[in-house]
Amino acid sequence: MSPKELLYIEDALGHTQQIKKVCSDFSNQVGDTELSNFLSEIAKKQQNTFDRFYNLL
């Protein structure tokens, strides 16, 4: 794997983790239960995406 490809993968993993963190944080702050559950589900899916992508390495 080239250094450029590795940097791309690191960026993608970092973005996935950032999206997960933002959704999780907002989920804990929002008062609407339905919206909170929706954001929690997005956070879980982002973690699953991260795990699957990381395991490919």
N, C-alpha and C positions, 0 to 999 in steps of 0.2 A: 504494500500500500504506500502510495506516495505521501510526502508531507502535506501536500495540498489536500489530498483526500482525507487524511487524518484530521486536519483542521476543520474541514467541512463536517465531519462526523461529530467532532467536539462541539461545534457550534449548534448543530441540530439537537444534540443531547442537552446542551445548556438551555436552548429555547424551550424544549419540552419540559424541563424541570422548572423553568421560570413560569410557564403557563400554568403548570400544576400548582405552584406556590400561590400565584395570584388568585386562581379560582378557589383554592382552599381558604385563603385569607378572607376573600369576599364572602364565601359561604358562611364563615363564622361571624361576619359582621352584619349581614343582611337580615332583616326582620321577617321577610316573607318565607315561609316554610317551603313552598313549592320552588321558589327561586334558589333557596339554600340547597335543597336536594339536587336540583339541576346542576348547580355549580360543583357540588361534591362529586356528582357522577362524572362530570368533565375532568375533575382532578384525578379521579381513579383511572379514567381512560388514558389520561396523559401519563400516569405512572406505568400503566400496562404497556403503552407505546414505548416508553423509555426502556423498560425491562426487556421487551422483545428485541428492540434495536440493539441494546447493549449486549444481549446474549448472542447476537449474530457475529459479534467481534470475537 
